[in-house]
Amino acid sequence: MESMSYDVRIVEVSEQPTAVVDGRARQADFPKVIRPMFDRFYQNVGAVAVGKRGLNIIVYRDQPGVNLLVSEQGVPLEIGVQVPAPFAGNDVIRCSSTPAGKVATVVHMGPYEELGPAHDAVLKWCADQGAALAGPFWEVYGHWSNDPVQRRTDVCYLLK
């Protein structure tokens, strides 16, 4: 497969309410942690009045200068969906939100397993531009397609 070229853009984003389950994992453990967290979310979200469910999302609550992705304790994860407004959660599903502010973002078209280069492109661009990362970053998954090449994922990194 040919490598994808990524056009990094800087955009100002508003806070986006989310309905999530919480977890924690090291990057190496993502393949075995993320799917079960989505399963746990979808098994429990029906018990909470979240309104119209939007796109799937994963928020990685990393900290600047720490890189919890490779630390022993792992990075805090919020896995769920975008929702129209804040809501009352329960003991499994929690109301959260993506941060507001300036983000460096790219669009990845293709299989989820090939998201690494999209993240690398944003991180390299930020390093080259001297753009400081604030810590949190997230992936917003477009509507499902059985064709992996048609799957869209927006990768966003909050800037300081």
C-alpha positions in Angstrom: 0.0 0.0 0.0 1.4 3.4 -0.9 2.0 5.8 2.0 -0.5 8.5 2.5 0.4 12.2 2.4 -1.1 14.2 5.3 -2.1 17.9 5.1 -1.8 19.2 8.7 -4.2 22.1 9.4 -4.6 24.4 12.4 -8.2 25.0 13.4 -10.0 26.5 16.4 -12.5 24.0 17.9 -15.2 24.3 20.4 -15.8 22.0 23.3 -17.7 18.9 22.0 -19.8 17.0 24.7 -19.1 13.3 24.7 -20.6 10.2 26.3 -17.7 7.9 27.4 -16.4 5.0 29.4 -13.1 5.5 31.1 -10.0 3.3 30.8 -6.3 3.5 30.8 -3.7 1.7 28.6 -0.2 1.9 27.2 0.0 2.4 23.4 1.3 -1.2 23.0 -1.9 -2.4 24.6 -4.4 -0.4 22.5 -5.3 -3.3 20.1 -6.5 -5.5 23.0 -8.0 -2.6 25.1 -9.9 -0.3 22.7 -12.4 -2.8 21.1 -13.5 -4.1 24.5 -14.0 -0.6 25.8 -16.2 0.3 22.8 -18.1 -3.0 23.5 -18.6 -1.9 27.2 -19.7 1.5 26.1 -22.4 0.2 23.6 -23.6 -2.4 26.1 -24.3 0.3 28.6 -25.1 3.5 26.7 -28.8 2.6 26.3 -29.3 3.1 30.1 -28.4 6.8 29.8 -30.3 9.6 28.1 -27.5 11.0 25.9 -29.7 12.3 23.1 -28.8 11.7 19.5 -25.5 9.8 19.3 -22.8 11.2 17.0 -19.6 9.8 15.7 -17.4 7.4 17.7 -14.5 9.1 19.5 -11.4 8.2 21.5 -9.9 11.0 23.7 -6.3 10.3 24.9 -5.7 12.5 28.0 -1.9 12.7 27.7 0.1 15.3 29.5 2.7 17.6 27.9 6.2 16.4 28.5 5.2 13.1 30.1 4.1 10.8 27.2 1.8 8.5 29.2 1.5 6.4 26.0 4.6 4.5 27.0 4.5 4.9 30.8 3.8 2.0 33.0 0.4 3.4 34.1 -0.6 4.2 30.6 -2.7 7.1 29.2 -6.2 7.8 30.4 -8.7 6.9 27.7 -12.2 8.2 27.1 -14.1 6.0 24.6 -17.6 6.7 23.3 -19.5 9.0 21.1 -20.1 12.7 20.5 -23.5 13.9 21.9 -25.5 17.1 21.4 -25.3 18.4 25.0 -24.2 17.5 28.5 -26.2 14.8 30.3 -26.5 13.0 33.6 -24.3 9.8 33.5 -24.3 6.7 35.6 -21.7 4.4 37.1 -20.4 3.3 33.7 -21.2 6.1 31.1 -19.8 9.5 32.0 -20.4 12.9 30.4 -17.1 14.5 29.2 -16.0 16.7 26.3 -13.2 17.3 24.0 -11.2 20.4 24.9 -11.8 23.7 23.2 -8.9 25.6 21.6 -6.4 25.5 18.7 -5.7 22.0 17.3 -3.4 20.6 14.7 -5.4 18.1 12.7 -5.2 15.7 9.8 -7.7 13.5 8.0 -6.8 9.8 7.7 -8.6 7.7 5.0 -8.0 4.0 5.4 -7.9 1.2 7.9 -7.7 2.1 11.6 -4.7 -0.1 12.0 -2.8 2.4 9.8 -3.5 5.5 11.9 0.1 5.6 13.2 1.5 7.7 10.2 -1.3 10.3 10.7 -0.3 10.8 14.3 3.4 10.9 13.2 2.6 13.5 10.6 0.9 15.8 13.1 3.7 15.3 15.7 6.5 16.0 13.1 4.6 19.1 11.8 4.3 20.4 15.4 8.0 19.8 16.1 9.0 21.4 12.8 6.8 24.5 13.5 7.7 24.8 17.1 4.0 24.3 18.0 3.7 23.1 21.7 1.4 20.3 22.4 -1.1 20.8 25.3 -1.4 17.0 26.0 -4.8 15.8 25.0 -5.4 14.4 21.6 -8.3 12.6 20.0 -9.6 10.6 17.0 -13.1 11.1 15.6 -14.2 8.1 13.5 -16.4 8.9 10.4 -19.4 6.8 9.5 -18.7 3.1 9.1 -17.8 1.6 5.8 -17.2 -2.1 5.1 -14.4 -0.9 2.7 -11.5 0.0 5.0 -10.1 2.4 2.4 -13.3 4.5 2.8 -13.0 4.8 6.6 -12.3 8.4 7.7 -10.6 9.3 10.9 -9.9 12.9 12.0 -6.8 13.1 14.3 -6.6 16.2 16.5 -3.9 17.4 18.8 -4.7 20.2 21.2 -2.0 23.0 21.1 -0.9 25.3 23.9 
